[in-house]
Amino acid sequence: MYFIYNILLYLLTPFLIIYFTLKEHSKENITFSQRLGFYRDDQLRLAEQELRIWIHAASVGEVNAIIHFVRLLRRDYPQTWIGISTMTLSGLEMARINLAAADAHFLAPFDLYFAVQRVMKRIRPHLYITVETEIWPNHLQAAKAVGARVLMINGRISGRTVNTYRALRRFFQRVLSSYDFFSMIRTEDGERIKAFGADPKKVLINGNLKFDRLSSDIQEESREEIANSLQLSGVEKIWVAGSTKKGEEELLLHAFQKVKSEFPHLYLMLAPREIHRGDELAELIKTFGYTPLLRTGISTETKLTPDTIVILDTIGELFQVYSLATLAFCGGSLVPLGGQNPLEPAFWGKPVLYGPSMDDFLDAKGLLEEVGAGIPVNNAEELGTRVITLLQDEATLNQRGQAGREMLQKQQGASARTLMLVNKLLPD
């Protein structure tokens, strides 16, 4: 299977080169070289530290999940080189902003053995960490070849991928043998990865790192600051729809129209998962009779009205924007895309609504629904109805939000438990 896997990768390489060259060339002068394992000295910033840790996080979600963990790692290992790699430019940008404690931030090479081997031999990490389910066979093999210990953190297996892993069990059993430990989120995730071939003695359940990160980032004083910057200071009712996906915003706007008939002074903020879709969303909003406004276009002279829909076309602001919300919607859930993380608004004490597609965040969904802070809906019509019901009973709305916040605070500690595994794996 390894042979077939690598043959397929090499056959795909010319197409990958074309795709990423066109996609990334105009965005940042990274060039395609990093994808093939070539890095300048200033990109890796390798020093003569005795220990080196390479953490690979695919994109924005994975990067945000490990913020608090990396802070603890830096605290306990101040002299250790810590490098963060990502697969996406948006993830790389987020890593530079939120993981500034790391020594280097760089794009990971494609899972081509010659490319991975080149950078792995150059870094020679003592510990190679993958976040969630970033399982790249050649990365793992090359890490073991240079003597690195290998750890999976915040591991989760979504229901959508179970059948794929199960069908390729023999292949994944060999791949998973490279890991020294699996730090999984839920018992269900642990059982699934064991079923796919992981050694049961290596599988531990340590909870979700995102609980620690979000709690540590709560700054009550930032609420007024972000409100002023958005010209929303004093606004009583704001609906924030976060990480929305293509095809979903139209459904949300239909629901918003329904709610506006009962609550004409309700404001809506749309935060698309892909921020480059701002202009596209602006045109869609116009067709519903509302006035679109890009967040990047807001100044001290801007005057918002309840018919203005703000499009959050920035990176890194959504978490703070949730502090302004009366209630929130979790995107990627009214369309069959597995949902997005509902924990960010919940940590601010906001009730969270979402559609039927939440397969990628079942742990978070279950916890929130257990205390009434997570509110599932089946479609746009039901979404509008539930929002109206919640806004009509402010006391219940606030109670739901506070219950979610209190419950999430009790879930903290995954970062400290994961750090104990790091301590076991690094040399004395």
N, C-alpha and C positions, 0 to 999 in steps of 0.2 A: 504493500500500500504506500509506503514511503516513496518508492520509486515512481509509482503512478502519480502521486501527489506532486512530486518535484517536476516530472515531465510536463504536467498540466500547467504548473506555474511558469516554466520556461516558455511554453507555447503562448501563454497570455502576456508575457513581459512586453513585447512590442506594443500591444494595445494599451497596457498600463502606462508605458512611457508617453504615448500620445495623449492619453486621457489626463494624466497629472500635469504634463507640460502645459496643455491648454488651460487646465483648471487653475493652476497655481502660479503660472509665470507672471501674470499681471498683479498678483496680490502681494507677493513678497519675494525678495531676491534670495530664496533658499536654493533654488534650482533643483533639478532632478537628482543631483549628486548624492544628497542625503538618503534618498530612497534606495540608492545602490551601495550605501555604506561608506561614502566618502564625506569626511567632516574636516573643517578647518580647526586649528587648535583653539581658536576663540569660541567655537561652537560647542566643544566638549569641555573646555576649561579644566582639563585634567591636571591635577597637582600630584605631589608625592605623598598623599595621604596613605596611611597604612591600610585603611579599609575603604572599599568602594561598594556602593549600593545603586543598582540600576532599577528604577521603577517604571514599568510600562503601563500607561493608561490610554485607552483608545481615543476618547474625545472628551467633550465638556463635562458630561455627567460623571465619568470616572474620575476626572481631575478634581471636580468639586467634592466627590465622596472622600478623598484622601487628604483634604486640607488639614484637618486637625491631627490626623495620624502623622503626616510629614512634620508638623510642628513639634510633636512629641519626639519623633525620630531625631530631629535636629537638636532638640534639647538634650537628649541622652547620648547622642553621638556628634558632638560639636566639631570634631576634627575629621569626620568621615566625609568622603566625596559622595554626594547624592545627586544622581542624574535622573531627570524625568523625560521620558519619550512619549510621544503621542502619534496617532495615525492621521489626525486632521489638523489643519491650520487653525481652526477655531479652538480646538483643544490646546494647541501649542500656545496660542495667545492667552487663554485662560490660565494655563500653567505659569506663564511668566508673571501674570498679575497676582494670582492667589497662592502660588507655590514659590514665592521669591526666596524662601529659605534654602531651596535647592541650589546646587552649584552650577548646573547646566540644564537647559531645556532644548530639546531637539526632536526632529521628526524621526520616527523609527524607520529602519530600512524595511523594504519589502521582505517577505519571508522566503527569500532566495538564499540558499545556503552560502554561496560565495559572498553575498553582501552582508549577511548576518555574521558570518564567521569573521569577516574583515573588522567590523566594529567591535565584536565581542573580544577578539584578540587584542584590540587596542585599549579597550576599557578594562578588561579583565576583572569583572565584578566578583566580589566575594559572595554577594547575594543578588539574585535576579528575582524581582517581584512582579507578578502580573496582577492586574486589578480586574475583578469580576471574572468574565470568561474570555479574556484575551488569550486564547490558547493557539499559539503559532508553533507548529512542530519544529521548524528549523531554528527558531529562536531558542527553544528549550534544549534542543540537541547541542547547539553551539555553546550555550551556557554551561552545560554539563562537561563539554569538551575542554573548557578552560578552568574547570574545577569549582564552578559557582554552585552554591546551594540555591534551590529554587522554591519559591513560596507563592501560592495564590492567596490573595486577600479579598475580602468582601465578595466571595464567590457566590454566584447565583446561576441557576439553570432555569430559564424561562420555559413555560409550558409549550411555547411555539417551537422550541428547538429539541424537545425531548426525542421525538421520532428520528430526527437526523442523527443525533448521538447514538441512539439505540441501534440504528441500521449500520453504523460504522463502529460498533463496539470494539471489535478486534483491533482496528486502527487506533482508536482513542485509548485503549488499554495500554498500548505501547507508548503513546504520547504522554499519557498521564503518569507513567512510571518515572518520568523525569522530575516530578515534584517531590519535595521533601515533606511538605505539609500543605493541606488545603484548609484555609480559614473561611468557612462558609457562613452565609447569613442565617439561614433557617434550617431546621431539621430536614425539611423536604428537599432543600438544595443538597444537603449532605447525602441523603439517601439516593438521590438521582446520580450524583457524581460517583458514588460507590457502584451503582448499577452500570455505569459506563466504563468501569474498569479501574477506578481509583482504589488503592489499598485502604481498607477500612481503618487501619491503625493510624493512618496519616490524616484522616478527616476529622476536623473539629468544628463545632458550632460556636461562633463568637459574636453573632449579631451584626448589625448594620453600622458601618463607619459613618454613614451620613447623619445618624442621630447625634453623634459627637460634634461633627463639623457645624451643623446648623445651630446647635445650642450655643457653641462658642462664638458664633458670628452675630448673635442677637445684640443689637445696640439700640436701646429704646430712644436715645437722643437723636438717632439718625432719621427717625420718622418725620419730624418736622423739617429737617434739612432736605430730604428727598421730596417732601410735599411742596416746599418752596421752589425747588428747582424745576418742578413740573407744573408750577402755577396752580396747584390743587389744595393749597392751604385753606382749611375751613370747609372743604367739601365734605358733606356728611356721608353720602353713599357712593361707593366705587366698586365696580365689579372688575376684577382682574382675571383675564384669561391667559394663562401662561403656557408657553411651549406648544402653541397650536401648530397644526400641520395643514398642508395643502388639502383642500376639499372639506376642511372642518370649519374654517372661518365663515363660510356661507351659512352653515347650519347654526353657528353661534349667533350670527346677525339676525337670523329668523327668530331665534329665541329671545334675543335682545329686544326686537320689535314688540314682541308679546309683552315683555316685562315693562317696557316703556309706556304701554297703554295704562298701566296701573301706577307706575313710578316714573313720571316724566323727568324727574331731576336726578335719576340714576346716571352716573358716568360709566363708560366702558373703556378699559385699556386692553389692547391686544398685544401680546408678546409672541410673535412667531418664532418657532424653533430655529428657522433659517432667517437670520436678520436681513439678508439681501432681498427678501421678498417684500420689503416695505412698500415700494412703488406699486407692485402688483396688488397688494392688499388695499392700498389707497384707492385704486380704481374700483375695486369690489365694493368698498364702503360707500362710494359715491352712488352706486346703483341702488343702494338702500335709502338714499336721501340724507345721509349723515355727512359731516365734514371730517375728512381724515387729516391727521396731523402727525408727522414723524417726530419722535422724541428729539432727534437731533436738530429739529427746526424750532424747538421751543426756546424762547429768550425771555428776558425780564419784561419785554413789551407785549408778550403773547397773552391774549385773553381767551380763556376756554369757556365753552358753554356745555350744557348737558348733551347737545347734539354733536359735540366734537368727540371723535374717537381717536385716542392717542395710540399710535403704533410704536411699540418699544423696539427701536432698531439699533440698540446698543448691546454690548456684551458685558455681563457682570452686574447689571443693575436690578434684574428681576427679583432677586431675593429681598432687597430693601423695598422695592415697590410693593411687594406683598404686605408690608407693614401698613400700607394705606388702605388696603382692601376691606370692604365690608364682608365680602365673601369672594371665593376664588373658584375658577374652573381649571382642571388639569387637562392639558391638551394631549393629542394623539390617542384619544379615547372614544370619540364619536366616529372615528374612522378606524379600520382594523389594523392599527399599527402598534398595539401593545401598551399604549399609554406613556406618560412621563411621570416624573417623581412628584407625588402629592404632598411630600413632607414639608417643603419649604413654606407654603402658606400656613400649614398646620402648626409649625413652630411659633408662628406669630399669633396663634390663637384664632385662626380664621377657619370656618367650615369650608370644606372642599367638595365640589361636585365634579363628577367625571362620568363618561359614557361607559358602555359595556366592554370596551377593549382595554383592559388593564393587566394583561397577562405578564408583562415584564415587571410589575410592581405589586404582586399579590401579597407580599409580606406587609408592605406599607398600607395597602388597601384594607387588609384584614384588621390591622391594628386600629386604624381610624374608624372603621365601621363598628368595631366592638364598642366604642364609646360614643358613637353618634356623630363624630366629627367628619367622617367620610360619607358622602351621599351619592349613591349610584343612580343614574338615569339611563333610560334605554334609547332615547332619541331627543331631537331638538325640541319637540313639542313638550315632552315631559320635563326637559331642562328648564324651559321657560316657566312652567307651572310650579316647579319646586323652588325656583328663585323667588317667585312672587310669594309663595307660602312662607319662606324664610324671612323675607323682608317685612312681612306683615306681623311677625312675632319676634321683635327685637330681643326680648329676654331669652327665648329659646335659642335664637341664633347665636347669641353671645355665650350661652351655656354650652352649646355644642362645640364652639371654638375653643373655649377654655378647657373643656374635658380632653380634647385632642392634645392641647399643649401640655397639660399635666401628665398625660399618659406617655407622651414622647420623652419627656424629661426623665421618666423612670427607665427608659430603654438605653440610657447612655452607658458607656464603658467598653464598647467594642475596640476602640483605638488602643486602650491600655492592654486588653487581652491579646490583641494582635502584636503589640510591641513585645510581649513576652515571648512570642514565637521567634521574632527577629533576634532577641537575645540568645535563644537556644541555637540558632543557625549560624550566627556570626562567630568567628574564632575569638578566643580570649585575648 
